[in-house]
Amino acid sequence: MTGNAGITGRCGPCLAGLSRARWITSREGTAGALSLARLCAAAGFEAAAAFRSDNGRTA
């Protein structure tokens, strides 16, 4: 994805604009993964996790 095309809304970043993005997130069952799932669901999509890790240095 180049720049901020399609992700900036009237009130700042718009999560729905990232619905086709591939995500790096924490392991399933963690608070971080659950938060991402809930935020994306509220925006009307399910995040496609391309990579999962609880170690930020590996991503």
C-alpha positions as a Python dict, from the first residue, in 0.01 Angstrom:
ca = {
    (1, 'M'): (0, 0, 0),
    (2, 'T'): (143, 334, -95),
    (3, 'G'): (96, 641, 114),
    (4, 'N'): (-232, 690, 294),
    (5, 'A'): (-456, 640, -10),
    (6, 'G'): (-800, 533, 103),
    (7, 'I'): (-733, 526, 476),
    (8, 'T'): (-782, 886, 585),
    (9, 'G'): (-1136, 978, 681),
    (10, 'R'): (-1309, 1288, 807),
    (11, 'C'): (-1194, 1219, 1163),
    (12, 'G'): (-847, 1084, 1083),
    (13, 'P'): (-744, 733, 986),
    (14, 'C'): (-1028, 509, 873),
    (15, 'L'): (-978, 141, 953),
    (16, 'A'): (-1221, 28, 681),
    (17, 'G'): (-976, 169, 425),
    (18, 'L'): (-733, -104, 532),
    (19, 'S'): (-975, -393, 481),
    (20, 'R'): (-768, -540, 195),
    (21, 'A'): (-436, -506, 380),
    (22, 'R'): (-240, -800, 518),
    (23, 'W'): (-176, -760, 890),
    (24, 'I'): (103, -841, 1134),
    (25, 'T'): (-54, -914, 1471),
    (26, 'S'): (3, -1101, 1793),
    (27, 'R'): (-75, -1470, 1852),
    (28, 'E'): (-437, -1585, 1844),
    (29, 'G'): (-600, -1572, 2184),
    (30, 'T'): (-398, -1274, 2306),
    (31, 'A'): (-545, -941, 2407),
    (32, 'G'): (-379, -773, 2109),
    (33, 'A'): (-524, -1017, 1856),
    (34, 'L'): (-867, -990, 2015),
    (35, 'S'): (-851, -610, 2005),
    (36, 'L'): (-757, -613, 1637),
    (37, 'A'): (-1038, -856, 1557),
    (38, 'R'): (-1293, -641, 1741),
    (39, 'L'): (-1177, -317, 1582),
    (40, 'C'): (-1185, -465, 1234),
    (41, 'A'): (-1527, -626, 1294),
    (42, 'A'): (-1661, -288, 1402),
    (43, 'A'): (-1529, -146, 1073),
    (44, 'G'): (-1703, -424, 879),
    (45, 'F'): (-1424, -664, 788),
    (46, 'E'): (-1201, -943, 918),
    (47, 'A'): (-826, -874, 926),
    (48, 'A'): (-615, -1108, 712),
    (49, 'A'): (-323, -1195, 941),
    (50, 'A'): (-15, -1253, 725),
    (51, 'F'): (212, -1303, 1025),
    (52, 'R'): (160, -1357, 1399),
    (53, 'S'): (418, -1302, 1671),
    (54, 'D'): (436, -1178, 2027),
    (55, 'N'): (788, -1053, 1964),
    (56, 'G'): (783, -712, 1797),
    (57, 'R'): (1144, -747, 1691),
    (58, 'T'): (1069, -1042, 1460),
    (59, 'A'): (823, -844, 1252),
}
